[in-house]
Amino acid sequence: MSGIHVVYLMLSIVFASFITYMFVYNIRTNHRQREMRLRHHPPNGK
């Protein structure tokens, strides 16, 4: 494998990892916001 192939392989791995991380982070954030909405109680006027 030549050096440029290694560079392209590393770039594609970094890109795929970043996309996967953002996808998982988005799902976890949406899940957390949904839980907060379900648990949210309006203030009782104090």
mmCIF file of the N, C-alpha and C atoms, coordinates in Angstrom:
data_MODEL
# 
_entry.id   MODEL 
# 
loop_
_atom_site.group_PDB 
_atom_site.id 
_atom_site.type_symbol 
_atom_site.label_atom_id 
_atom_site.label_alt_id 
_atom_site.label_comp_id 
_atom_site.label_asym_id 
_atom_site.label_entity_id 
_atom_site.label_seq_id 
_atom_site.pdbx_PDB_ins_code 
_atom_site.Cartn_x 
_atom_site.Cartn_y 
_atom_site.Cartn_z 
_atom_site.occupancy 
_atom_site.B_iso_or_equiv 
_atom_site.pdbx_formal_charge 
_atom_site.auth_seq_id 
_atom_site.auth_comp_id 
_atom_site.auth_asym_id 
_atom_site.auth_atom_id 
_atom_site.pdbx_PDB_model_num 
ATOM 1   N N  . MET A 1 1  ? 0.859   -1.188 0.000  1.00 0.00 ? 1  MET A N  1 
ATOM 2   C CA . MET A 1 1  ? 0.000   0.000  0.000  1.00 0.00 ? 1  MET A CA 1 
ATOM 3   C C  . MET A 1 1  ? 0.897   1.241  0.000  1.00 0.00 ? 1  MET A C  1 
ATOM 4   N N  . SER A 1 2  ? 0.629   2.145  -0.909 1.00 0.00 ? 2  SER A N  1 
ATOM 5   C CA . SER A 1 2  ? 1.461   3.344  -0.958 1.00 0.00 ? 2  SER A CA 1 
ATOM 6   C C  . SER A 1 2  ? 0.998   4.334  0.102  1.00 0.00 ? 2  SER A C  1 
ATOM 7   N N  . GLY A 1 3  ? 1.815   5.351  0.321  1.00 0.00 ? 3  GLY A N  1 
ATOM 8   C CA . GLY A 1 3  ? 1.538   6.329  1.366  1.00 0.00 ? 3  GLY A CA 1 
ATOM 9   C C  . GLY A 1 3  ? 0.237   7.076  1.165  1.00 0.00 ? 3  GLY A C  1 
ATOM 10  N N  . ILE A 1 4  ? -0.102  7.409  -0.094 1.00 0.00 ? 4  ILE A N  1 
ATOM 11  C CA . ILE A 1 4  ? -1.325  8.175  -0.344 1.00 0.00 ? 4  ILE A CA 1 
ATOM 12  C C  . ILE A 1 4  ? -2.557  7.334  -0.046 1.00 0.00 ? 4  ILE A C  1 
ATOM 13  N N  . HIS A 1 5  ? -2.471  6.018  -0.262 1.00 0.00 ? 5  HIS A N  1 
ATOM 14  C CA . HIS A 1 5  ? -3.597  5.152  0.078  1.00 0.00 ? 5  HIS A CA 1 
ATOM 15  C C  . HIS A 1 5  ? -3.833  5.126  1.582  1.00 0.00 ? 5  HIS A C  1 
ATOM 16  N N  . VAL A 1 6  ? -2.762  5.143  2.348  1.00 0.00 ? 6  VAL A N  1 
ATOM 17  C CA . VAL A 1 6  ? -2.887  5.158  3.805  1.00 0.00 ? 6  VAL A CA 1 
ATOM 18  C C  . VAL A 1 6  ? -3.529  6.464  4.259  1.00 0.00 ? 6  VAL A C  1 
ATOM 19  N N  . VAL A 1 7  ? -3.152  7.570  3.635  1.00 0.00 ? 7  VAL A N  1 
ATOM 20  C CA . VAL A 1 7  ? -3.735  8.864  3.989  1.00 0.00 ? 7  VAL A CA 1 
ATOM 21  C C  . VAL A 1 7  ? -5.226  8.865  3.692  1.00 0.00 ? 7  VAL A C  1 
ATOM 22  N N  . TYR A 1 8  ? -5.605  8.399  2.506  1.00 0.00 ? 8  TYR A N  1 
ATOM 23  C CA . TYR A 1 8  ? -7.026  8.365  2.150  1.00 0.00 ? 8  TYR A CA 1 
ATOM 24  C C  . TYR A 1 8  ? -7.805  7.414  3.060  1.00 0.00 ? 8  TYR A C  1 
ATOM 25  N N  . LEU A 1 9  ? -7.196  6.286  3.407  1.00 0.00 ? 9  LEU A N  1 
ATOM 26  C CA . LEU A 1 9  ? -7.847  5.347  4.311  1.00 0.00 ? 9  LEU A CA 1 
ATOM 27  C C  . LEU A 1 9  ? -8.067  5.984  5.684  1.00 0.00 ? 9  LEU A C  1 
ATOM 28  N N  . MET A 1 10 ? -7.065  6.674  6.210  1.00 0.00 ? 10 MET A N  1 
ATOM 29  C CA . MET A 1 10 ? -7.200  7.327  7.514  1.00 0.00 ? 10 MET A CA 1 
ATOM 30  C C  . MET A 1 10 ? -8.247  8.435  7.463  1.00 0.00 ? 10 MET A C  1 
ATOM 31  N N  . LEU A 1 11 ? -8.267  9.214  6.386  1.00 0.00 ? 11 LEU A N  1 
ATOM 32  C CA . LEU A 1 11 ? -9.275  10.264 6.259  1.00 0.00 ? 11 LEU A CA 1 
ATOM 33  C C  . LEU A 1 11 ? -10.689 9.685  6.210  1.00 0.00 ? 11 LEU A C  1 
ATOM 34  N N  . SER A 1 12 ? -10.861 8.594  5.492  1.00 0.00 ? 12 SER A N  1 
ATOM 35  C CA . SER A 1 12 ? -12.196 7.997  5.420  1.00 0.00 ? 12 SER A CA 1 
ATOM 36  C C  . SER A 1 12 ? -12.616 7.414  6.761  1.00 0.00 ? 12 SER A C  1 
ATOM 37  N N  . ILE A 1 13 ? -11.674 6.842  7.512  1.00 0.00 ? 13 ILE A N  1 
ATOM 38  C CA . ILE A 1 13 ? -11.996 6.309  8.842  1.00 0.00 ? 13 ILE A CA 1 
ATOM 39  C C  . ILE A 1 13 ? -12.366 7.438  9.786  1.00 0.00 ? 13 ILE A C  1 
ATOM 40  N N  . VAL A 1 14 ? -11.620 8.544  9.760  1.00 0.00 ? 14 VAL A N  1 
ATOM 41  C CA . VAL A 1 14 ? -11.931 9.694  10.612 1.00 0.00 ? 14 VAL A CA 1 
ATOM 42  C C  . VAL A 1 14 ? -13.294 10.264 10.241 1.00 0.00 ? 14 VAL A C  1 
ATOM 43  N N  . PHE A 1 15 ? -13.586 10.391 8.963  1.00 0.00 ? 15 PHE A N  1 
ATOM 44  C CA . PHE A 1 15 ? -14.866 10.929 8.514  1.00 0.00 ? 15 PHE A CA 1 
ATOM 45  C C  . PHE A 1 15 ? -16.021 10.031 8.952  1.00 0.00 ? 15 PHE A C  1 
ATOM 46  N N  . ALA A 1 16 ? -15.872 8.724  8.763  1.00 0.00 ? 16 ALA A N  1 
ATOM 47  C CA . ALA A 1 16 ? -16.929 7.789  9.154  1.00 0.00 ? 16 ALA A CA 1 
ATOM 48  C C  . ALA A 1 16 ? -17.130 7.816  10.672 1.00 0.00 ? 16 ALA A C  1 
ATOM 49  N N  . SER A 1 17 ? -16.056 7.923  11.435 1.00 0.00 ? 17 SER A N  1 
ATOM 50  C CA . SER A 1 17 ? -16.173 7.992  12.892 1.00 0.00 ? 17 SER A CA 1 
ATOM 51  C C  . SER A 1 17 ? -16.889 9.262  13.313 1.00 0.00 ? 17 SER A C  1 
ATOM 52  N N  . PHE A 1 18 ? -16.575 10.375 12.679 1.00 0.00 ? 18 PHE A N  1 
ATOM 53  C CA . PHE A 1 18 ? -17.220 11.645 13.011 1.00 0.00 ? 18 PHE A CA 1 
ATOM 54  C C  . PHE A 1 18 ? -18.712 11.599 12.704 1.00 0.00 ? 18 PHE A C  1 
ATOM 55  N N  . ILE A 1 19 ? -19.077 11.063 11.549 1.00 0.00 ? 19 ILE A N  1 
ATOM 56  C CA . ILE A 1 19 ? -20.490 10.963 11.181 1.00 0.00 ? 19 ILE A CA 1 
ATOM 57  C C  . ILE A 1 19 ? -21.226 10.062 12.165 1.00 0.00 ? 19 ILE A C  1 
ATOM 58  N N  . THR A 1 20 ? -20.620 8.942  12.538 1.00 0.00 ? 20 THR A N  1 
ATOM 59  C CA . THR A 1 20 ? -21.238 8.031  13.504 1.00 0.00 ? 20 THR A CA 1 
ATOM 60  C C  . THR A 1 20 ? -21.407 8.704  14.850 1.00 0.00 ? 20 THR A C  1 
ATOM 61  N N  . TYR A 1 21 ? -20.375 9.445  15.295 1.00 0.00 ? 21 TYR A N  1 
ATOM 62  C CA . TYR A 1 21 ? -20.450 10.150 16.573 1.00 0.00 ? 21 TYR A CA 1 
ATOM 63  C C  . TYR A 1 21 ? -21.580 11.172 16.566 1.00 0.00 ? 21 TYR A C  1 
ATOM 64  N N  . MET A 1 22 ? -21.700 11.946 15.503 1.00 0.00 ? 22 MET A N  1 
ATOM 65  C CA . MET A 1 22 ? -22.754 12.958 15.437 1.00 0.00 ? 22 MET A CA 1 
ATOM 66  C C  . MET A 1 22 ? -24.138 12.303 15.405 1.00 0.00 ? 22 MET A C  1 
ATOM 67  N N  . PHE A 1 23 ? -24.275 11.182 14.716 1.00 0.00 ? 23 PHE A N  1 
ATOM 68  C CA . PHE A 1 23 ? -25.552 10.465 14.665 1.00 0.00 ? 23 PHE A CA 1 
ATOM 69  C C  . PHE A 1 23 ? -25.955 9.977  16.053 1.00 0.00 ? 23 PHE A C  1 
ATOM 70  N N  . VAL A 1 24 ? -25.014 9.350  16.774 1.00 0.00 ? 24 VAL A N  1 
ATOM 71  C CA . VAL A 1 24 ? -25.301 8.841  18.119 1.00 0.00 ? 24 VAL A CA 1 
ATOM 72  C C  . VAL A 1 24 ? -25.576 9.996  19.072 1.00 0.00 ? 24 VAL A C  1 
ATOM 73  N N  . TYR A 1 25 ? -24.798 11.085 18.977 1.00 0.00 ? 25 TYR A N  1 
ATOM 74  C CA . TYR A 1 25 ? -25.002 12.237 19.848 1.00 0.00 ? 25 TYR A CA 1 
ATOM 75  C C  . TYR A 1 25 ? -26.389 12.842 19.624 1.00 0.00 ? 25 TYR A C  1 
ATOM 76  N N  . ASN A 1 26 ? -26.816 12.924 18.376 1.00 0.00 ? 26 ASN A N  1 
ATOM 77  C CA . ASN A 1 26 ? -28.132 13.474 18.057 1.00 0.00 ? 26 ASN A CA 1 
ATOM 78  C C  . ASN A 1 26 ? -29.246 12.599 18.639 1.00 0.00 ? 26 ASN A C  1 
ATOM 79  N N  . ILE A 1 27 ? -29.119 11.294 18.527 1.00 0.00 ? 27 ILE A N  1 
ATOM 80  C CA . ILE A 1 27 ? -30.135 10.387 19.078 1.00 0.00 ? 27 ILE A CA 1 
ATOM 81  C C  . ILE A 1 27 ? -30.189 10.523 20.593 1.00 0.00 ? 27 ILE A C  1 
ATOM 82  N N  . ARG A 1 28 ? -29.014 10.569 21.250 1.00 0.00 ? 28 ARG A N  1 
ATOM 83  C CA . ARG A 1 28 ? -29.002 10.683 22.716 1.00 0.00 ? 28 ARG A CA 1 
ATOM 84  C C  . ARG A 1 28 ? -29.579 12.012 23.165 1.00 0.00 ? 28 ARG A C  1 
ATOM 85  N N  . THR A 1 29 ? -29.284 13.095 22.448 1.00 0.00 ? 29 THR A N  1 
ATOM 86  C CA . THR A 1 29 ? -29.808 14.416 22.812 1.00 0.00 ? 29 THR A CA 1 
ATOM 87  C C  . THR A 1 29 ? -31.325 14.444 22.661 1.00 0.00 ? 29 THR A C  1 
ATOM 88  N N  . ASN A 1 30 ? -31.826 13.898 21.566 1.00 0.00 ? 30 ASN A N  1 
ATOM 89  C CA . ASN A 1 30 ? -33.282 13.864 21.362 1.00 0.00 ? 30 ASN A CA 1 
ATOM 90  C C  . ASN A 1 30 ? -33.957 13.028 22.443 1.00 0.00 ? 30 ASN A C  1 
ATOM 91  N N  . HIS A 1 31 ? -33.347 11.906 22.811 1.00 0.00 ? 31 HIS A N  1 
ATOM 92  C CA . HIS A 1 31 ? -33.913 11.055 23.857 1.00 0.00 ? 31 HIS A CA 1 
ATOM 93  C C  . HIS A 1 31 ? -33.936 11.796 25.193 1.00 0.00 ? 31 HIS A C  1 
ATOM 94  N N  . ARG A 1 32 ? -32.849 12.496 25.512 1.00 0.00 ? 32 ARG A N  1 
ATOM 95  C CA . ARG A 1 32 ? -32.766 13.240 26.771 1.00 0.00 ? 32 ARG A CA 1 
ATOM 96  C C  . ARG A 1 32 ? -33.792 14.373 26.795 1.00 0.00 ? 32 ARG A C  1 
ATOM 97  N N  . GLN A 1 33 ? -33.971 15.072 25.676 1.00 0.00 ? 33 GLN A N  1 
ATOM 98  C CA . GLN A 1 33 ? -34.955 16.154 25.628 1.00 0.00 ? 33 GLN A CA 1 
ATOM 99  C C  . GLN A 1 33 ? -36.364 15.611 25.784 1.00 0.00 ? 33 GLN A C  1 
ATOM 100 N N  . ARG A 1 34 ? -36.637 14.451 25.201 1.00 0.00 ? 34 ARG A N  1 
ATOM 101 C CA . ARG A 1 34 ? -37.958 13.840 25.333 1.00 0.00 ? 34 ARG A CA 1 
ATOM 102 C C  . ARG A 1 34 ? -38.228 13.471 26.786 1.00 0.00 ? 34 ARG A C  1 
ATOM 103 N N  . GLU A 1 35 ? -37.217 12.922 27.478 1.00 0.00 ? 35 GLU A N  1 
ATOM 104 C CA . GLU A 1 35 ? -37.378 12.589 28.893 1.00 0.00 ? 35 GLU A CA 1 
ATOM 105 C C  . GLU A 1 35 ? -37.617 13.843 29.726 1.00 0.00 ? 35 GLU A C  1 
ATOM 106 N N  . MET A 1 36 ? -36.883 14.911 29.427 1.00 0.00 ? 36 MET A N  1 
ATOM 107 C CA . MET A 1 36 ? -37.058 16.155 30.176 1.00 0.00 ? 36 MET A CA 1 
ATOM 108 C C  . MET A 1 36 ? -38.467 16.705 29.961 1.00 0.00 ? 36 MET A C  1 
ATOM 109 N N  . ARG A 1 37 ? -38.971 16.606 28.732 1.00 0.00 ? 37 ARG A N  1 
ATOM 110 C CA . ARG A 1 37 ? -40.319 17.093 28.446 1.00 0.00 ? 37 ARG A CA 1 
ATOM 111 C C  . ARG A 1 37 ? -41.361 16.280 29.219 1.00 0.00 ? 37 ARG A C  1 
ATOM 112 N N  . LEU A 1 38 ? -41.169 14.971 29.307 1.00 0.00 ? 38 LEU A N  1 
ATOM 113 C CA . LEU A 1 38 ? -42.132 14.132 30.007 1.00 0.00 ? 38 LEU A CA 1 
ATOM 114 C C  . LEU A 1 38 ? -42.092 14.375 31.519 1.00 0.00 ? 38 LEU A C  1 
ATOM 115 N N  . ARG A 1 39 ? -40.895 14.681 32.048 1.00 0.00 ? 39 ARG A N  1 
ATOM 116 C CA . ARG A 1 39 ? -40.752 14.891 33.481 1.00 0.00 ? 39 ARG A CA 1 
ATOM 117 C C  . ARG A 1 39 ? -41.002 16.322 33.904 1.00 0.00 ? 39 ARG A C  1 
ATOM 118 N N  . HIS A 1 40 ? -41.128 17.213 32.945 1.00 0.00 ? 40 HIS A N  1 
ATOM 119 C CA . HIS A 1 40 ? -41.246 18.636 33.267 1.00 0.00 ? 40 HIS A CA 1 
ATOM 120 C C  . HIS A 1 40 ? -42.572 18.912 33.955 1.00 0.00 ? 40 HIS A C  1 
ATOM 121 N N  . HIS A 1 41 ? -42.491 19.581 35.093 1.00 0.00 ? 41 HIS A N  1 
ATOM 122 C CA . HIS A 1 41 ? -43.697 20.014 35.808 1.00 0.00 ? 41 HIS A CA 1 
ATOM 123 C C  . HIS A 1 41 ? -43.713 21.522 35.813 1.00 0.00 ? 41 HIS A C  1 
ATOM 124 N N  . PRO A 1 42 ? -44.814 22.136 35.433 1.00 0.00 ? 42 PRO A N  1 
ATOM 125 C CA . PRO A 1 42 ? -44.843 23.604 35.431 1.00 0.00 ? 42 PRO A CA 1 
ATOM 126 C C  . PRO A 1 42 ? -44.701 24.142 36.850 1.00 0.00 ? 42 PRO A C  1 
ATOM 127 N N  . PRO A 1 43 ? -44.091 25.302 37.001 1.00 0.00 ? 43 PRO A N  1 
ATOM 128 C CA . PRO A 1 43 ? -43.922 25.866 38.331 1.00 0.00 ? 43 PRO A CA 1 
ATOM 129 C C  . PRO A 1 43 ? -45.275 26.163 38.974 1.00 0.00 ? 43 PRO A C  1 
ATOM 130 N N  . ASN A 1 44 ? -45.341 26.052 40.284 1.00 0.00 ? 44 ASN A N  1 
ATOM 131 C CA . ASN A 1 44 ? -46.619 26.217 40.982 1.00 0.00 ? 44 ASN A CA 1 
ATOM 132 C C  . ASN A 1 44 ? -46.840 27.640 41.454 1.00 0.00 ? 44 ASN A C  1 
ATOM 133 N N  . GLY A 1 45 ? -46.294 28.615 40.767 1.00 0.00 ? 45 GLY A N  1 
ATOM 134 C CA . GLY A 1 45 ? -46.578 30.012 41.056 1.00 0.00 ? 45 GLY A CA 1 
ATOM 135 C C  . GLY A 1 45 ? -45.707 30.642 42.123 1.00 0.00 ? 45 GLY A C  1 
ATOM 136 N N  . LYS A 1 46 ? -44.687 29.932 42.600 1.00 0.00 ? 46 LYS A N  1 
ATOM 137 C CA . LYS A 1 46 ? -43.829 30.500 43.641 1.00 0.00 ? 46 LYS A CA 1 
ATOM 138 C C  . LYS A 1 46 ? -42.599 31.113 43.040 1.00 0.00 ? 46 LYS A C  1 
# 
